[in-house]
């Protein structure tokens, strides 16, 4: 059984959640580097989710 884009969508959701946590932590502590890292993780998650959706749409 193929999962098509499911694994990409799950990885994307995990990265978005991780990124949100880092972003909020950085915001709360004034750590601009951690906040930027969180924003990058969220972007990475968005891209992974879109790749997963594209894979699903192809099948």
N, C-alpha and C positions, 0 to 999 in steps of 0.2 A: 504494500500500500504506500503510495506516495503522499508526501505531506505538502507538495507544491511549495507555496511560500510561507507556510506556517512557521517554520523555524526562524525565518527572517523577521516575521512579524513579532514573534516572541522576543527575539534578541532586541528588536527595536523598542519594544515596550519596556524591557529591562533597562536599556540605555537611557531612555527618556526619564524613567523613574529615578535612576541613579543621578542623572544630570540635574533633575529638579532638586534632589536632596543637596547636592554639592552647591548649586546655585543659591539655595536658601541659606545654607550654612555660611557660604561666603558673604552673603548679604548681611546676615546677622552678626558676623564677626568682623566685618570690614575687610575681608580677605578677597581682594579683587582678582587675584590669580585663581583661587578656588572657584570663584563665581564664573570666571571666563571658562574654566575647565568644565563646569557644569553646563554652560551654554553650548559648548562644543559637543558634549555627550548627548544633549537633547537634539541637536542638529543631526548627529550620527544616527540616533534612534529614529528620527523622522525619515531619513533616507532609507534605513533598513526596512521600516514598515512599508514604504512606497515600493521598494524592490519586491517585498513579499506579496503585495497586492498585485503588482504587475505579473508575477509568476502565477498567481491564482487566476488572473484574467486570461492568461494564455491557454489554460486547460479547461 
